[in-house]
Amino acid sequence: MATQSPTASAPDNAKEQVQEKAQEAQEKLKGGAQQAQARMREQVDQRSTQAGEQVGATAQALRTTSRQLRDHGQDAQAQAAEKAAHHAERLGGYLSESSADRILSDLEDFGRRQPLAVIGLGVAAGFVASRFLKASSRDRYYGRSTSAPALPATSAPAMPTTGGPAMPVAVPPPAGSGNGV
């Protein structure tokens, strides 16, 4: 038998061990959460830089379009394209140069200032997602029904295509199917 110290009992020792294990688990979870946050920030940095480059390329295309429109005497359309290019250029620069922390902070601030806009964006995103899911489920359903094996034919009354009484037509079962009931 193991001897116990007079100051600590078995339940106290067990309680201490459980607390130590809980603290270790909590520290591991904290470390995992920090790693996940670091990966998320890295992804936001990469994606925002890529998006910024794409928006910048779009701004250049809009500027080219604006010049072509001016050359053809369409000043109003050229001015609109130039204005859109200017805004796209600013957005592209912001996305390329901002850190993930700044972007996330700006999004949080926008959500606090404009909660109805965030709700509206959420509703719009939900609507788009539901339409996408509905369309893709329809495609899967029809894909499944057209790829399903054909059922063996049985004798059934034929439906008339023109006037006149319906006449039953016997359809022989497929070869090798036996008596199959």
N, C-alpha and C positions, 0 to 999 in steps of 0.2 A: 504494500500500500504506500501511496505517496503521502508524504507529510505536508501539512499545510502550515503556513506561517500563522501565528496567532492574530496578526492584523488583517490578513486577507482571507476571505472565504472563497469557496469554489464559485458561487454565483457572481461575486465581485470580479474574479479573474475572467470569467466568461464575458461579463459585461464589458470589461476593458478590451478584451480581444475583439469583440464585436464592434466596439467603437473605433478601434484601430483599423479594422478591415473596412469599415464604412468610410473612414477618413481617407484611406488609400484609394478606394473606389471613387470617392468624390474628386480627389486630385487627378486621377486618370481621366475622369469625365471632363474636368476643367481643361486638361491638356488637349484632349480630343476636340473640345469645342474651340479652343484657341487655334488649333491646326485647321479646323474647318473654316473659321473666320479668315485665316490667312489665305487659304485656297480661294475662298470666295472673293476676297479683295484682289487677289492676283488675276482671277478670271474677269472681274469687272474692269480692272486696268487694261487687260489685253483686249477685251471686247470693245471697250469704249474707244481705245486707240484705233482699232480696226474700223469701227463705225465712223469715227472722226475722219479717217482717211477716205472712206467711201463718200461721206457727205461733202468733203472737200473736192473730190473728183466731180461730184454732181454740181457743185458750185461753179467749177470751171466750165462744165458743159453748158450750164445756164448762161454764163458770160459769153460763151461762143455763140449761143443761140441769140442772145441779146444783140450782139454785133451784126449777125446775119439779118435779124429783123430790122435793125436800123438801116442797113444797106438797101433793104427792099422798101424803105419808106414807111415801115410800121412802127412808129415811135411809141405809141401807147403800149403795144405788146412788148416792145423792147424794154421800156421802162419797168413794166411788171416783172419781166424776166430778170432784169438787173437787180431789182429789189429782192426778189426771191434768192438770187445768187448771193447777195450781201448777207441775208439772214442765214442761208445755208453755210456760208463761209464762217460766220461767227459761231454757229452751232458746231461745225466741224473742228474749229480751233478749241472750243471749250472741251469737247469730248476727247480730243487728242492730248491736250495739256493737263487736264484735271486728273487728280488722283482718285482712287476708288472712294477714299474717305470723304473727299469733297463732294463727289457726285452723290453719294448716299446721304450726306448731310443736307445737300441742296434738295434732294427728293423728299426727305423728312420735313424740311422747312416748307416746301410747297404743299405737302399734305396737311400741315398745320394751318397754313394760310388759306388754302382752298379745299376744304374737305369735300364739298359737293363735287368739285371737278374730279377728285380721286374716286369718289363713289361712281360718278358717271363713267370714268374710264374703266372701273371694275365691272360695271354693268355691260359696257360695250365689249370688253374682253370676254366676259361670260357668254354674251350672245354669239360672238364670233366662234368661240370654242364649241358652243352647243350646235351651231350650224355645221361646223366642221365634223363633229362627232356624228351628227345625224347623216350627213352625206357619206361619210366613210362607212357607217354601219349599213347603209343601204347598199353600197358597193359590195361589202362583205356578204350581205344576205344574197344578193343576186349572183355573186361569184360562187357562193356555196350551192345555190339551187341549180345553176347551170352545170356545175361539175359533179352533181350527185348522179350516181348510177341510175339508169332507167329501170323502172319496175317492170316485171314480166307482164305481158299483155294477157288479158282475160277476155272471155266473151262478154260483150255488152251490147245493148241495142244501139244501133247507129242512129244518129240524129239526121233528119232529112235536111238537105241544103236547099231544096226547092219544095214546092207544095207536094202533098201526097203523104201516105201513111209511112210511119217509120218501120223499117224492116230490120229484125235482128241479124247481125252479122257475126259469125263465129270466127274468132281469131285463134289460130292454133298456138299452143304454148311454145316457147323457145325450145330448140333441140337440146336434149340432155337434161331437161329440168325434171324428168320423172312425172309423177302424178301431182306433185306439189300443191297442197291445199293451203 
